[in-house]
Amino acid sequence: MLARALSATAAVALLFTAGCRQDMHDQPKFIPQRGTTFFADGRSVRPQVENTVGRNQLHEDSYFYTGFSGGKEGDAMPFPVTMEVLKRGQERYNIYCTPCHSRVGNGAGMIVQRGYAQAGNFHTARLEAAPLGHFFNVISNGYGAMPDYSAQVTPVDRWAIVAYIKALQLSQHATAADVPVGAHVEPLSFIAEQEGLPANFVAEWTVPATAVTGTPDDQPFVLPGTGSATVGTTSAKTPTPAAKVTTPATTETAAPRQ
């Protein structure tokens, strides 16, 4: 009885197998990057109609999408910088930039400490003098060992990061005159102690010995023609304790000054 049931099942399966055809597989269709005899030029992919632009590809404001104006890196933001823009820039910076450049932008991020190529220090004379468009260009297209982040970070967020980088640079030159009237200032060392941070938290910024540079003289890589600095030159400044500004409504902690 069992053998008869198995035989019937096999017969049904054979019937369905015999009914299978290759119509779906062999149907006329265009396969990307393959030729065809349907069109006279032999191409299956048709060229765009002249003067058409794909959706979201117009990029009419070329400076917003490139950071270049008149063939040179521009030095202006394409939109007003508000506190919301800076907060967004800080968020994106902390996600994508700190692994290499660190939270304070000194180029000694965690993966640099683990042996990755030395990242740029935003607090050198060369990068402090660099135009805004330079940072946007680097984020978009990469620089030296740094890959591009055009796929991960949208243009508007790239500009927000640029604004935050400039805010980081400005923070390293803050003086008592920049403190709001009535605000209380405390040394960073006192803040570190109160927060239970290690003593080296306020130590001088240094590049770890594990970092690699990829240059013959073990100095940061600088592309030629991008500024007065050349390969093998660095600019260092001695950090001074930053401050914690406390107002009745807000509390802000500044980064170590360099």
Secondary structure as GFF3:
##gff-version 3
##sequence-region A 1 258
A	DSSP	alpha_helix	2	19	.	.	.	ID=ss1
A	DSSP	alpha_helix	23	26	.	.	.	ID=ss2
A	DSSP	alpha_helix	62	66	.	.	.	ID=ss3
A	DSSP	beta_strand	68	69	.	.	.	ID=ss4
A	DSSP	beta_strand	72	73	.	.	.	ID=ss5
A	DSSP	alpha_helix	83	96	.	.	.	ID=ss6
A	DSSP	alpha_helix	98	101	.	.	.	ID=ss7
A	DSSP	alpha_helix	110	113	.	.	.	ID=ss8
A	DSSP	alpha_helix	125	128	.	.	.	ID=ss9
A	DSSP	alpha_helix	132	141	.	.	.	ID=ss10
A	DSSP	alpha_helix	155	171	.	.	.	ID=ss11
A	DSSP	three_ten_helix	176	178	.	.	.	ID=ss12
A	DSSP	beta_strand	184	187	.	.	.	ID=ss13
A	DSSP	alpha_helix	188	194	.	.	.	ID=ss14
A	DSSP	three_ten_helix	199	202	.	.	.	ID=ss15
A	DSSP	beta_strand	243	246	.	.	.	ID=ss16
A	DSSP	beta_strand	251	253	.	.	.	ID=ss17
###
